Amino acid sequence: CYWQKVYEIPEGSYTARGRSIANLVEMEKDESTSSYLAVREFSEDQFVMFVTREGKVKRTSLAAFANPRRKGILAMTIADDDELVGTMLTSGKDDVLLITREGMGVRFKETAVRDMGRTAAGVRGINVGKKDRVVGCVLCDPEQSLLVVTEKGLGKRTDFDLFPVRNRGGKGVIAAKLLDKSGKLAAA
């Protein structure tokens, strides 16, 4: 985990190419950026939910990241054959929905994942098959809906109420029926 104050990022014109984040923070050579969170204060009652490609989830108090070092701090231990898919800021009372490439989705209460330290590896959020992987993670808001997009450009919008709240670690329910003309899911 690295942090950078927004006002310290150089401003550019609308035609500028931009600047690599690796030039603004002291990242290691083999590291890449996979997720950003906008945070104003590091409060005790907010959490960061981490989700990996292999279905691991981890919940850590936002206050644990209040004092990062210039060279960064370890936010999660991830296996060599896994990678971070996304991070979310949660309130401690949210429902989380994980979506896989094969069209499955599992919705569970955030409290099903205990609060862990920064170096923990996490627990199983969804049971993915050998050829499957997590492509998206979202917080369930009853006033909004889920949008999934396939590799071949098809989209589907679904109300969050259609996903039953289950315990984490299961296979989930069908989020999208996939056909040859649609391809696999690319994002949620």
Accessible surface in RSA format (square Angstrom, percent):
REM  Atomic radii and reference values for relative SASA: ProtOr
REM  Chains: A
REM  Algorithm: Lee & Richards
REM  Probe-radius: 1.40
REM  Slices: 20
REM RES _ NUM      All-atoms   Total-Side   Main-Chain    Non-polar    All polar
REM                ABS   REL    ABS   REL    ABS   REL    ABS   REL    ABS   REL
RES CYS A   1    57.66  43.6  27.49  30.7  30.17  70.9  15.95  40.4  41.70  45.0
RES TYR A   2    57.82  27.0  32.51  18.5  25.31  65.9  28.63  21.5  29.19  36.0
RES TRP A   3   108.99  43.7  94.16  45.6  14.83  34.8  94.45  50.4  14.54  23.6
RES GLN A   4    48.01  26.8  23.03  16.8  24.98  59.5  16.34  34.8  31.66  24.0
RES LYS A   5    88.09  43.0  81.71  50.1   6.38  15.2  38.01  34.2  50.08  53.3
RES VAL A   6   123.84  81.5 116.45 105.4   7.39  17.8 116.45 101.2   7.39  20.0
RES TYR A   7   172.57  80.6 137.84  78.4  34.73  90.4 123.95  93.1  48.62  59.9
RES GLU A   8    90.66  52.0  64.88  49.1  25.78  61.4  29.40  56.9  61.26  50.0
RES ILE A   9    67.51  38.4  55.65  41.5  11.86  28.6  55.78  40.2  11.73  31.8
RES PRO A  10    70.09  51.1  43.67  39.8  26.42  96.0  54.92  45.3  15.17  94.3
RES GLU A  11   174.61 100.2 135.58 102.6  39.04  92.9  54.99 106.4 119.63  97.7
RES GLY A  12    54.51  67.2   0.00   N/A  54.51  67.2  26.84  73.6  27.67  62.0
RES SER A  13    73.60  62.2  48.56  64.8  25.04  57.7  49.25 104.9  24.34  34.1
RES TYR A  14   214.10 100.0 173.01  98.4  41.09 106.9 139.92 105.2  74.18  91.4
RES THR A  15   104.59  74.4  72.33  73.3  32.26  76.9  57.30  77.0  47.28  71.5
RES ALA A  16    56.71  52.1  26.56  41.0  30.15  68.6  36.56  51.5  20.15  53.4
RES ARG A  17   241.73 101.5 197.00 100.4  44.73 106.5  84.43 115.4 157.30  95.3
RES GLY A  18    60.07  74.1   0.00   N/A  60.07  74.1  37.13 101.9  22.95  51.4
RES ARG A  19   139.35  58.5 108.86  55.5  30.50  72.6  47.32  64.7  92.03  55.8
RES SER A  20    61.96  52.4  45.00  60.0  16.96  39.1  39.77  84.7  22.18  31.1
RES ILE A  21    55.92  31.8  52.21  38.9   3.71   8.9  52.21  37.6   3.71  10.1
RES ALA A  22    51.98  47.8  37.96  58.6  14.02  31.9  37.96  53.5  14.02  37.1
RES ASN A  23    99.46  68.6  70.38  68.0  29.08  70.0  13.68  32.9  85.79  82.9
RES LEU A  24    19.43  10.8  11.31   8.1   8.12  20.4  14.52  10.2   4.91  13.2
RES VAL A  25    10.48   6.9   6.72   6.1   3.76   9.1   8.16   7.1   2.33   6.3
RES GLU A  26    76.23  43.8  66.02  49.9  10.21  24.3  38.83  75.1  37.40  30.5
RES MET A  27    37.33  19.3  11.11   7.4  26.22  62.4   9.19   7.8  28.15  37.3
RES GLU A  28   100.72  57.8  93.04  70.4   7.69  18.3  30.73  59.4  70.00  57.1
RES LYS A  29   213.17 104.0 175.55 107.7  37.62  89.6 127.14 114.4  86.03  91.6
RES ASP A  30   136.53  95.6  97.57  97.1  38.96  92.1  51.54 121.3  84.99  84.8
RES GLU A  31    76.58  44.0  56.67  42.9  19.91  47.4  26.24  50.8  50.34  41.1
RES SER A  32    97.71  82.6  71.90  96.0  25.81  59.5  44.54  94.8  53.17  74.5
RES THR A  33    60.61  43.1  27.61  28.0  33.00  78.6  26.48  35.6  34.13  51.6
RES SER A  34    61.62  52.1  30.40  40.6  31.22  71.9  30.71  65.4  30.91  43.3
RES SER A  35    37.79  31.9   9.24  12.3  28.55  65.8  11.06  23.6  26.73  37.4
RES TYR A  36   148.35  69.3 121.88  69.3  26.48  68.9 112.13  84.3  36.23  44.7
RES LEU A  37    67.25  37.5  34.13  24.4  33.13  83.3  37.63  26.4  29.62  79.7
RES ALA A  38    98.16  90.3  69.68 107.5  28.48  64.8  78.12 110.0  20.04  53.1
RES VAL A  39    50.26  33.1  14.24  12.9  36.01  86.8  16.66  14.5  33.60  91.1
RES ARG A  40   237.85  99.9 198.04 101.0  39.81  94.8  75.40 103.0 162.45  98.5
RES GLU A  41   126.77  72.8 119.08  90.1   7.69  18.3  42.40  82.0  84.37  68.9
RES PHE A  42    70.07  35.1  49.58  30.7  20.49  53.3  50.01  30.3  20.06  57.4
RES SER A  43    33.05  27.9  24.60  32.8   8.45  19.5  29.81  63.5   3.24   4.5
RES GLU A  44   133.34  76.6 121.05  91.6  12.30  29.3  61.36 118.7  71.99  58.8
RES ASP A  45   102.08  71.5  92.67  92.2   9.40  22.2  45.28 106.6  56.79  56.6
RES GLN A  46    62.99  35.2  62.99  46.0   0.00   0.0  12.59  26.8  50.40  38.2
RES PHE A  47    29.22  14.6  29.22  18.1   0.00   0.0  29.22  17.7   0.00   0.0
RES VAL A  48     5.39   3.5   5.39   4.9   0.00   0.0   5.39   4.7   0.00   0.0
RES MET A  49     0.00   0.0   0.00   0.0   0.00   0.0   0.00   0.0   0.00   0.0
RES PHE A  50    11.30   5.7  11.30   7.0   0.00   0.0  11.30   6.8   0.00   0.0
RES VAL A  51     0.00   0.0   0.00   0.0   0.00   0.0   0.00   0.0   0.00   0.0
RES THR A  52     1.18   0.8   1.18   1.2   0.00   0.0   1.18   1.6   0.00   0.0
RES ARG A  53    56.15  23.6  56.15  28.6   0.00   0.0  10.11  13.8  46.04  27.9
RES GLU A  54    72.50  41.6  60.75  46.0  11.76  28.0  20.08  38.8  52.42  42.8
RES GLY A  55     0.41   0.5   0.00   N/A   0.41   0.5   0.41   1.1   0.00   0.0
RES LYS A  56    83.17  40.6  83.17  51.0   0.00   0.0  44.99  40.5  38.18  40.7
RES VAL A  57     0.00   0.0   0.00   0.0   0.00   0.0   0.00   0.0   0.00   0.0
RES LYS A  58     0.00   0.0   0.00   0.0   0.00   0.0   0.00   0.0   0.00   0.0
RES ARG A  59    21.72   9.1  21.72  11.1   0.00   0.0   0.00   0.0  21.72  13.2
RES THR A  60     0.58   0.4   0.58   0.6   0.00   0.0   0.58   0.8   0.00   0.0
RES SER A  61    16.35  13.8  16.28  21.7   0.07   0.2  16.21  34.5   0.14   0.2
RES LEU A  62     3.41   1.9   3.41   2.4   0.00   0.0   3.41   2.4   0.00   0.0
RES ALA A  63    26.04  23.9  14.59  22.5  11.45  26.0  14.59  20.5  11.45  30.3
RES ALA A  64    40.95  37.7  19.92  30.7  21.03  47.8  32.55  45.8   8.40  22.3
RES PHE A  65    10.49   5.3  10.16   6.3   0.33   0.9  10.16   6.2   0.33   0.9
RES ALA A  66    38.07  35.0  23.47  36.2  14.60  33.2  23.47  33.1  14.60  38.7
RES ASN A  67   134.70  92.9 111.64 107.9  23.06  55.5  36.49  87.8  98.22  94.9
RES PRO A  68    18.27  13.3   1.53   1.4  16.74  60.9   1.53   1.3  16.74 104.0
RES ARG A  69   155.48  65.3 146.96  74.9   8.52  20.3  64.26  87.8  91.22  55.3
RES ARG A  70   146.83  61.6 127.69  65.1  19.13  45.6  64.82  88.6  82.01  49.7
RES LYS A  71   139.17  67.9 128.31  78.7  10.86  25.9  81.46  73.3  57.71  61.5
RES GLY A  72    13.15  16.2   0.00   N/A  13.15  16.2   3.21   8.8   9.95  22.3
RES ILE A  73    11.83   6.7   2.29   1.7   9.54  23.0   8.16   5.9   3.67  10.0
RES LEU A  74    93.40  52.0  82.88  59.3  10.52  26.4  86.82  61.0   6.58  17.7
RES ALA A  75    16.01  14.7  13.50  20.8   2.51   5.7  13.50  19.0   2.51   6.7
RES MET A  76    15.63   8.1   4.22   2.8  11.41  27.2   4.22   3.6  11.41  15.1
RES THR A  77    65.35  46.5  61.18  62.0   4.17   9.9  57.37  77.1   7.98  12.1
RES ILE A  78    59.69  34.0  33.13  24.7  26.57  64.0  35.87  25.8  23.83  64.7
RES ALA A  79    64.04  58.9  42.43  65.5  21.62  49.2  54.83  77.2   9.21  24.4
RES ASP A  80   158.02 110.7 119.73 119.2  38.29  90.5  44.11 103.8 113.91 113.6
RES ASP A  81   104.68  73.3  92.84  92.4  11.84  28.0  49.44 116.4  55.25  55.1
RES ASP A  82    19.58  13.7   7.07   7.0  12.52  29.6   1.04   2.4  18.55  18.5
RES GLU A  83    95.65  54.9  92.56  70.0   3.09   7.4  25.67  49.7  69.98  57.1
RES LEU A  84    35.22  19.6  25.75  18.4   9.47  23.8  25.75  18.1   9.47  25.5
RES VAL A  85    42.33  27.9  17.23  15.6  25.10  60.5  21.73  18.9  20.60  55.9
RES GLY A  86    10.14  12.5   0.00   N/A  10.14  12.5  10.14  27.8   0.00   0.0
RES THR A  87    22.97  16.3   7.59   7.7  15.38  36.7   6.45   8.7  16.52  25.0
RES MET A  88    18.23   9.4  14.61   9.7   3.62   8.6  17.94  15.2   0.30   0.4
RES LEU A  89    46.56  25.9  32.18  23.0  14.38  36.1  32.39  22.7  14.17  38.1
RES THR A  90     2.26   1.6   0.00   0.0   2.26   5.4   2.26   3.0   0.00   0.0
RES SER A  91    58.25  49.2  46.32  61.8  11.93  27.5  42.06  89.6  16.19  22.7
RES GLY A  92    11.28  13.9   0.00   N/A  11.28  13.9   5.32  14.6   5.96  13.3
RES LYS A  93   182.14  88.9 153.59  94.2  28.55  68.0 104.09  93.7  78.05  83.1
RES ASP A  94    37.15  26.0  33.02  32.9   4.13   9.8   3.86   9.1  33.30  33.2
RES ASP A  95    13.93   9.8  11.44  11.4   2.49   5.9   4.10   9.7   9.83   9.8
RES VAL A  96     0.00   0.0   0.00   0.0   0.00   0.0   0.00   0.0   0.00   0.0
RES LEU A  97     0.00   0.0   0.00   0.0   0.00   0.0   0.00   0.0   0.00   0.0
RES LEU A  98     0.00   0.0   0.00   0.0   0.00   0.0   0.00   0.0   0.00   0.0
RES ILE A  99     0.00   0.0   0.00   0.0   0.00   0.0   0.00   0.0   0.00   0.0
RES THR A 100     1.19   0.8   1.19   1.2   0.00   0.0   1.19   1.6   0.00   0.0
RES ARG A 101    56.82  23.9  56.82  29.0   0.00   0.0   2.53   3.5  54.29  32.9
RES GLU A 102    63.03  36.2  48.75  36.9  14.28  34.0  23.70  45.8  39.34  32.1
RES GLY A 103     0.37   0.5   0.00   N/A   0.37   0.5   0.16   0.4   0.20   0.5
RES MET A 104    50.20  26.0  50.20  33.2   0.00   0.0  36.48  31.0  13.71  18.2
RES GLY A 105     0.27   0.3   0.00   N/A   0.27   0.3   0.00   0.0   0.27   0.6
RES VAL A 106     2.78   1.8   1.17   1.1   1.60   3.9   2.78   2.4   0.00   0.0
RES ARG A 107    31.46  13.2  29.87  15.2   1.59   3.8   0.02   0.0  31.44  19.1
RES PHE A 108     0.00   0.0   0.00   0.0   0.00   0.0   0.00   0.0   0.00   0.0
RES LYS A 109   104.40  50.9 103.57  63.5   0.83   2.0  68.39  61.6  36.01  38.4
RES GLU A 110     0.46   0.3   0.09   0.1   0.36   0.9   0.09   0.2   0.36   0.3
RES THR A 111    88.23  62.8  67.04  68.0  21.19  50.5  50.08  67.3  38.15  57.7
RES ALA A 112    37.17  34.2  11.62  17.9  25.55  58.1  24.16  34.0  13.00  34.4
RES VAL A 113     0.36   0.2   0.00   0.0   0.36   0.9   0.36   0.3   0.00   0.0
RES ARG A 114   159.93  67.2 152.14  77.6   7.79  18.5  72.37  98.9  87.56  53.1
RES ASP A 115    68.98  48.3  49.81  49.6  19.17  45.3  21.41  50.4  47.57  47.4
RES MET A 116    11.86   6.1   3.26   2.2   8.59  20.5   6.25   5.3   5.60   7.4
RES GLY A 117    48.57  59.9   0.00   N/A  48.57  59.9  37.37 102.6  11.20  25.1
RES ARG A 118    69.27  29.1  63.21  32.2   6.06  14.4   6.91   9.5  62.36  37.8
RES THR A 119    84.91  60.4  77.15  78.2   7.75  18.5  44.72  60.1  40.18  60.7
RES ALA A 120    31.08  28.6  19.28  29.8  11.80  26.8  30.79  43.4   0.28   0.7
RES ALA A 121    46.00  42.3  38.48  59.4   7.51  17.1  38.48  54.2   7.51  19.9
RES GLY A 122    15.67  19.3   0.00   N/A  15.67  19.3   0.00   0.0  15.67  35.1
RES VAL A 123    38.38  25.3  34.63  31.4   3.74   9.0  38.38  33.3   0.00   0.0
RES ARG A 124   132.06  55.4 126.96  64.7   5.10  12.1  24.65  33.7 107.41  65.1
RES GLY A 125     0.00   0.0   0.00   N/A   0.00   0.0   0.00   0.0   0.00   0.0
RES ILE A 126     0.98   0.6   0.39   0.3   0.59   1.4   0.39   0.3   0.59   1.6
RES ASN A 127    52.86  36.5  49.28  47.6   3.58   8.6   0.44   1.1  52.42  50.7
RES VAL A 128    23.89  15.7   7.08   6.4  16.81  40.5   7.88   6.8  16.01  43.4
RES GLY A 129    29.54  36.4   0.00   N/A  29.54  36.4  24.24  66.5   5.30  11.9
RES LYS A 130   215.52 105.1 170.98 104.9  44.54 106.1 122.19 110.0  93.33  99.4
RES LYS A 131   183.33  89.4 162.74  99.9  20.58  49.0 113.71 102.4  69.62  74.2
RES ASP A 132    17.31  12.1  10.75  10.7   6.56  15.5   3.77   8.9  13.54  13.5
RES ARG A 133    96.99  40.7  96.99  49.4   0.00   0.0  18.25  24.9  78.75  47.7
RES VAL A 134     1.27   0.8   0.00   0.0   1.27   3.1   0.00   0.0   1.27   3.4
RES VAL A 135    21.83  14.4   3.51   3.2  18.32  44.1   7.23   6.3  14.60  39.6
RES GLY A 136     5.24   6.5   0.00   N/A   5.24   6.5   5.24  14.4   0.00   0.0
RES CYS A 137    21.08  15.9   6.12   6.8  14.96  35.1   0.00   0.0  21.08  22.7
RES VAL A 138    34.81  22.9  31.60  28.6   3.22   7.7  34.81  30.2   0.00   0.0
RES LEU A 139    57.74  32.2  44.22  31.6  13.52  34.0  44.22  31.1  13.52  36.4
RES CYS A 140    15.25  11.5   0.29   0.3  14.97  35.2   0.31   0.8  14.94  16.1
RES ASP A 141    54.17  37.9  52.08  51.8   2.09   4.9  19.35  45.5  34.82  34.7
RES PRO A 142   108.88  79.4  82.85  75.5  26.04  94.6  84.78  70.0  24.11 149.8
RES GLU A 143   162.11  93.1 125.20  94.7  36.91  87.9  48.50  93.8 113.61  92.8
RES GLN A 144   116.28  65.0 103.65  75.7  12.63  30.1  31.92  67.9  84.36  64.0
RES SER A 145    35.46  30.0  13.24  17.7  22.22  51.2   4.30   9.1  31.16  43.7
RES LEU A 146     4.19   2.3   2.51   1.8   1.68   4.2   4.13   2.9   0.06   0.2
RES LEU A 147    98.61  54.9  91.77  65.7   6.83  17.2  91.77  64.5   6.83  18.4
RES VAL A 148     2.17   1.4   1.85   1.7   0.32   0.8   1.85   1.6   0.32   0.9
RES VAL A 149    55.02  36.2  55.02  49.8   0.00   0.0  55.02  47.8   0.00   0.0
RES THR A 150    12.75   9.1   9.58   9.7   3.18   7.6   9.58  12.9   3.18   4.8
RES GLU A 151    90.23  51.8  55.51  42.0  34.72  82.7  28.82  55.8  61.41  50.1
RES LYS A 152   133.75  65.2 100.00  61.4  33.75  80.4  72.18  65.0  61.57  65.6
RES GLY A 153    60.13  74.2   0.00   N/A  60.13  74.2  30.63  84.0  29.50  66.1
RES LEU A 154    82.61  46.0  81.07  58.0   1.54   3.9  82.61  58.0   0.00   0.0
RES GLY A 155    54.10  66.7   0.00   N/A  54.10  66.7  16.24  44.6  37.86  84.8
RES LYS A 156    91.54  44.7  85.14  52.2   6.41  15.3  65.86  59.3  25.68  27.4
RES ARG A 157   183.13  76.9 152.95  78.0  30.17  71.8  39.17  53.5 143.96  87.2
RES THR A 158    16.33  11.6  11.93  12.1   4.40  10.5  15.20  20.4   1.14   1.7
RES ASP A 159    81.89  57.4  78.64  78.3   3.25   7.7   9.65  22.7  72.24  72.0
RES PHE A 160     8.48   4.2   7.11   4.4   1.37   3.6   7.11   4.3   1.37   3.9
RES ASP A 161   109.38  76.6  83.75  83.4  25.62  60.6  30.29  71.3  79.09  78.9
RES LEU A 162   130.90  72.9 107.26  76.7  23.63  59.4 110.76  77.8  20.14  54.2
RES PHE A 163     6.34   3.2   5.00   3.1   1.34   3.5   5.00   3.0   1.34   3.8
RES PRO A 164    54.28  39.6  42.67  38.9  11.61  42.2  52.59  43.4   1.70  10.6
RES VAL A 165    69.07  45.4  42.23  38.2  26.83  64.7  42.23  36.7  26.83  72.8
RES ARG A 166   128.08  53.8 115.23  58.7  12.85  30.6  46.27  63.2  81.81  49.6
RES ASN A 167   112.38  77.5  97.33  94.1  15.06  36.3  35.95  86.5  76.43  73.9
RES ARG A 168    74.14  31.1  61.05  31.1  13.09  31.2   2.47   3.4  71.67  43.4
RES GLY A 169    20.91  25.8   0.00   N/A  20.91  25.8   9.93  27.2  10.98  24.6
RES GLY A 170    32.86  40.5   0.00   N/A  32.86  40.5  31.51  86.5   1.34   3.0
RES LYS A 171   112.38  54.8 105.83  64.9   6.56  15.6  81.54  73.4  30.85  32.9
RES GLY A 172    22.22  27.4   0.00   N/A  22.22  27.4   2.58   7.1  19.64  44.0
RES VAL A 173    38.39  25.3  34.17  30.9   4.22  10.2  38.33  33.3   0.06   0.2
RES ILE A 174   104.31  59.4  82.06  61.1  22.25  53.6  82.06  59.1  22.25  60.4
RES ALA A 175     1.71   1.6   0.00   0.0   1.71   3.9   0.59   0.8   1.12   3.0
RES ALA A 176     7.58   7.0   5.08   7.8   2.50   5.7   5.09   7.2   2.50   6.6
RES LYS A 177   168.21  82.1 144.22  88.5  23.99  57.1  90.90  81.8  77.31  82.3
RES LEU A 178    45.04  25.1  15.42  11.0  29.61  74.4  15.69  11.0  29.35  79.0
RES LEU A 179   111.12  61.9  99.70  71.3  11.42  28.7 107.40  75.4   3.72  10.0
RES ASP A 180   135.82  95.1 123.04 122.5  12.78  30.2  42.59 100.2  93.23  93.0
RES LYS A 181   149.48  72.9 129.48  79.4  20.00  47.6  82.40  74.2  67.08  71.5
RES SER A 182     6.87   5.8   6.87   9.2   0.00   0.0   6.87  14.6   0.00   0.0
RES GLY A 183    13.73  16.9   0.00   N/A  13.73  16.9  13.73  37.7   0.00   0.0
RES LYS A 184    70.31  34.3  70.31  43.1   0.00   0.0  34.96  31.5  35.34  37.6
RES LEU A 185     1.14   0.6   0.02   0.0   1.12   2.8   0.02   0.0   1.12   3.0
RES ALA A 186    50.97  46.9  28.32  43.7  22.65  51.5  33.14  46.7  17.83  47.2
RES ALA A 187    46.85  43.1  46.83  72.3   0.03   0.1  46.85  66.0   0.00   0.0
RES ALA A 188    37.02  34.0   0.00   0.0  37.02  84.2  13.07  18.4  23.95  63.5
END  Absolute sums over single chains surface
CHAIN  1 A    11775.4       9052.0       2723.4       6061.7       5713.8
END  Absolute sums over all chains
TOTAL         11775.4       9052.0       2723.4       6061.7       5713.8
